[in-house]
Amino acid sequence: CLIPYFESRKITSLDAVILTHDDFDHCGARESLEMHFSVKNVYWQTDFLKHKNQIININGLEIQNLNTYVNDSSEDNDKSGVYAFTIHKKKILIMGDAPKAVEKKILISHPNEKADILKVGHHGSNTSTSEEFIRAVEPEVAIISCGTNNSYGHPHKETLNTLNKYNVKIRRTDKEGSIMIRL
């Protein structure tokens, strides 16, 4: 969950909540957000399909879904939204639960895709974050969202090794709690 942080004022409303897919660990907080904030719009991965180039503009912020391959598979994670946007000249890429097969397709359709900040796919599982993808995208920072001592063993060593091999700074919610990046 990414919520902008502004020291100068208390946030009471959100222009949008953007969900990658309907797995509870990706959308389960939506109801709580709607109880605590005034939420103007909720966008699901399928909402992007209705827009030209799968881009939704929210108050001047263009967010593009790079996963146009939702009909290629019956697997839920294969249909996960993959969102790219830029804030203050920093390119951010949120991978949802997209697996390596989707990463490969994205590299073919977007061969010049880069990211300063990468929200790592599938909680750092070894099913995502291929070496080929990290080498191509060249992130400076990788954020891994995973629970402390989770039963899946996320993040997996293979993923951490790949990120370390390419000198990507790793930030983890299981070690830091909520992660804030000031841009």
Secondary structure, DSSP 8 states (H G I E B T S, - for coil): ------TTS---EES-EE-S-S-HHHHTTHHHHHHHSEE--EE-HHHHTTSGGGEEEETTEEEEE----GGG-S-TGGG---EEEEETTEEEEE-TT--HHHHHHHHHH-TT---SEEE-GGGG-TTS--HHHHHHH--SEEEE---TT-TT--S-HHHHHHHHHTT-EEEEHHHHSS-----
